[in-house]
Amino acid sequence: MGLRHQALKGGFIMLIRQSLGILLSLVGVILITRVIGPTEYGFFGASSGIVIFFYRLAPSGLDVYLLRKKNNPEQHEYNQVFTLLLCINIICVVGLVLGRQIIAQLLRLPEVAPLVGTLALTIPLSTLNLPWVVKLERDLNYHRIAYIELLSQISYYLVAIPLALHGYGAWSPVFGLFTQQGCQLALNYLSSNLRLCLSWNPALIRTMLEYGLGYASSIWIWELRTLVNPVIVGRFAGAEAVAFVALCIRLVEMLSFAKAVTWRLAMVALPRLGDDKTRIRKSIQEGMRLQVLAVGLPMAGFALVAPVVLTLVFGKNWNPVLQVLPFICVSYLSHAIFNLHRSVLYLQAKNLLVTWFHLVHVVLFAGSAFLLVPRLGMIGYGWAEICALASYFILHLYMAIEVGGLNYTEALIWYMISVAALILSAFSGSIRYLSCLLLLLPLISIKERNSLIGYFKILKS
């Protein structure tokens, strides 16, 4: 089985798992948000946004170090990563617990202080999973990864939904998250023959951190995006606005699950292409097209029915989500096109170039939000997402220098159609339903139909 076929097949397995997870998440989110309401969900959204930022800092690129090794990591390397993660987690947890009151004052939301302190304890449960997950991913064992993630997700809602129904408010998803992360850690441990212990090798630590921090420093800048909603929207627009933006982001992330799957596959598959720039370019071009198909079509379809779905399913209190939905959809769809660009630049050890792109993007996004949210309210967050799209031109230039010019034609066809459908969905009346016809236009091409049939055959296999 060739690398392309193996990667696509593994990706489709993950997509199927993510699709099932989306259905489960949708039901759970509907019940939780409808029961606890925008204000309580806003408190959870603000506190979890802060904690998620630190959770994403904690790995420090150590998982990438293990994933990108040309040879399989040795037992002592897994042990060393586990030990370093444990130390980093202790620092993060202590910092958040001690600083929870300061964070609450910064956000002007005193209710989030105990939530931040409690959610901080989930960081070790999440990040200590990484050595086992890396082992499964290096083996391309996506079946097992999919089962573990799905079962863990089920455990979240088995706890969060009953607590929400019994009036626990923002604490319902907090305890659900504890259960999910604990379940995932236990299942990863039981499903693997990898047994870890503490280790301390200064020379190996230096090598790991030099490699990992070069990657992680770039990611840390990108993760500053996650603070815009709790810090800027929360401070200037209040808890309910945070809830509306957080729910919108949650829905869009559900619809754009393929983006994360492609990133995970790229971390494993792209290093195997070596320095063959022609194969790398072809892989990126095919990946861009697949990303737009897998992300753009679900977004456009949901945007079409969103006014009815949000009112009937979530309740009228959540209708303000519609104001920012098109903006965030366009932002995530644009990022999907350039997702593999970053992967290749990391592969080429051009971490500094990615860091510059991340810095420009975050400055544009956070700066625009800081200027627009106090004046426009929540909708200012959406316009800030659009302002930040200009940064992707930098990423395109970097890629042209490193691997040569890319052909965006096929990806842009689906991208423009998806964006047009998202714009039409913002109108009322019969014009919004023209988006259905737009989504069918590319199928007029025989080449496009044959290509989609080819992907379906791989999925069927």
Salt bridges, closest charged atoms under 4 A:
GLU77 OE2 - LYS69 NZ 3.27
GLU137 OE2 - ARG264 NE 2.89
ASP139 OD2 - LYS135 NZ 3.11
GLU149 OE1 - ARG17 NE 3.36
GLU149 OE2 - ARG264 NH1 3.06
GLU223 OE1 - ARG56 NH1 2.99
GLU286 OE2 - ARG4 NH2 2.59
GLU385 OE2 - ARG225 NH2 3.13
GLU410 OE1 - ARG289 NE 3.58
GLU410 OE2 - LYS447 NZ 3.23
GLU448 OE2 - ARG289 NH2 2.55
